[in-house]
Amino acid sequence: MKQMLQKPFTFRRLLGLLLVLSFVQNIHAQPAPEAYSPGPNSRAITYVIALTDRLRVDIFQENDLGVISRVDSKGRVNLQLVGPVEVAGMTIEQAEVAVENAYRDQRFLRDPQVTIIVEEYAAREVIVQGEVVQPGRIPLPIESGMTVLDAITKAGGFTDLAKGDAVTVTRTLPDGTKQTTTVDVKNVLRGRKTADETDSSMLLLPDDIVYVPMKFI
């Protein structure tokens, strides 16, 4: 009687073991996933330091010189010994080189090795004005780019009176001067160009002003 009661239990265990082995074999039979690589339409960009970013600046084996400082209105970060160094508008790597050069040129360090980390990002926005459905400020993503077309889309798109082939982007350069570029967004919408094939002015930077003029009727 005891043997008859043990048979169903043993059979279920055997069946469960076979199912587990089959599942494991199927997993190993699957091809390994390929490593991710950004596609041609990826808009990932290298981060550029902006005004009011809070930066941690460390120098290898020089702990006393490490600082946490906010980028001031002139685009500079204030450092030990060498004073203010301009970093706004630079990538992290470029800023590290600029700080290394400052310590080297002023002869405080012979071969400094600088590491910069963004502790706190400044608010990043662009302004969309003119003939769009919802004009106003549009937040910029930190780790990826935004094109003029993206910004216009987030502003609700063109109105019926928009002149989409004469959109202007006004940008304030590090020296305070303003640069205005005209972008033909209409061609992008018509499929004549993709956003990746247009010139670099299509990629927006913080505080850019996108203006959509009214077409003549």
N, C-alpha and C positions, 0 to 999 in steps of 0.2 A: 504493500500500500504506500509506504514512504517513497519507494522508487517511482511509482506512477505519479505522485504529486510533484516530484522533482523534475520530471521530463519536460512539462510545459515551461517551467521556469528556465531550465537550461536551454531550451530551444529559443526562447525570447532573447536570452543573453547572446546566443550565437548569431541570431538574426540582427540584433543591434550592432554587434561587432562588425559584421559584414557590411552594414550600411555605413558605418564610420569609415572603414577602410576604403569603400568606394568613393566616399566624399573626399577623403584626403587625396586619392589618386586623381580625381577630377581637378582639384585645386592645383596640383603639381603639373597637370597637363596643360593648364592655361598658360598662354605666352606671357612673359613678364611685361608689365606696362612700360612704355617708352618714357624716357626722361622728358619733362616738360621743356619746351622751347617756345619763346614768344613767336606768334605768327606774323605775317607781313603787315597785318592791320593793327598790331599791338601799338598802344600809345604810351607805353611805359617810358618815363623820362628820368634823367638824372636830376636829383634835387638841387636847386639853386638856393643859396642862403638869402633870406629876406630880412628887411628891417624888422626889428623887435624879436627876431628869433633869439632864444636863450641857448647859448652854446657852452658845452664843457670842453675846455682845452687842456689837454694833458701832454706832458713832455716826458719821454722815457727816461727813468732814473733821475728825474728832477722834480720830485714831489712838491717842493716848496713853490714851484712856478705854476702849478696847476690852478686854473681859475674856472669859475662859472660866471659868464658875463652875457648881458643882453646886447644885441647889435643896436647901436645908437642911430639917431636920425641921419647921421652922415655915413652910415654903412660900416662903422668901425666897431671893433671889439677891443676892450681895454685890457692889456696884458701886463703881467709883472715885468719890471725892468724896462721893457721896450716901449711901453705906452700903447696908444691906439694903433691898430692895424686894420686897414680896410679889407673887408671880406664879403660884403653884400654883393650879390650878382655872381658870385663864384660857386663852383661845385665844392663839395666837402674836400675833395682831393686838392683842388686849386687853393683853397683856403689854408690847408695844412702846409702846402709849399710856401705860401705867403708868410705864414707865421715862422716857419723854419728860416726863411731868408731874413726876416727881421732880426731874429736872434743871432744869426750868423753874420749879417752885415754890420750889426752894432757890436760885434765881437764879444757877446756874452757867452755864447756856446759855439763850439767848433763844429759839431755834427749833430744838431738836434733832430730828434725823431718825434714828430708831433702827431697826436690823434685828436680829432674833433668829433664830437657827438652832439646832435641837436637834442637838447633836453626838453625844449618846449617850442612848438612851431607857432609862428605868427599867424594871425588870421589872414587867409588868402582868398581874395575875391576879385572878380571882374565886374564891370558895370556895363549893362546892355541898355542902350537908349534908342529912341527913334521909333520906327514903324515895326514894332513887335507887339504881340498880344499882351505880355506882362513885363514891361520894362522894369529894371531894378538891378540889385546886386545878386550875383551868382557865385556861390562858394566854389573854389577850385579844389579838386582833389590833390592830396599831397604827393602821392607816389605815382600819379599818372597824369598825362596831359589832357588838355581840353582845347578843342579847335573852335574856331569862330562858329562853325555850323553847330557844334555841340551846345555852345552858349545860347545861340539863337533858338535852338530846339527847347532848351530848358526855360527860355523866356516865352514859350508858347508858340514860337514860329512867327513867320512874317504876317503882317496884315495885308489886306488887298492892295494897299497903296505903297507897299514896300518896293524899293528899287534894289533888288537883291544882287545885282551885278556891280554895285558901287558901295559895298559895305566898307567902312573905314575902321581901322584899329589904331588908336592913339596910345602911345607907350611913353612913359617917362624914363629916360635913360639915367644911368648912375650919376652923370654930371649935371643932371637937372634939366637938360634939354628934352624937348618932346619930338617924337618921331611918329608920323602918320603914314599908314600903309593902306592902300585900297585893295580889297579882296573880292573876287568874283565868286560869291557863294552860290549864285544862281546856276552856274555851270556844274558845280558839285551836285546840286539837287537834280539836275537834268541827266546826270550820269556821264557827262563829258570828261569829268575828272573825278578821281577819288581823293579823299582827304589826304591820303599819304602821298599823292602825286603833286599836290600844291606846294607853294613855297613855304619857307619856315615861318612866315608871319601868320600862318593859319594856327600855329600853336600858341596859345595865350599864356601870358605871365601875370602875376599878381598886379592888380591896379590898372590893368589895361582897360580902355574904354572902347567898347564896340558900339558903333553908331550906324543905324540903318536909315538911310535917307528916304524921302518920299519921291516917288516917280512923278514925272510930269504927265498929266492927262491930256 
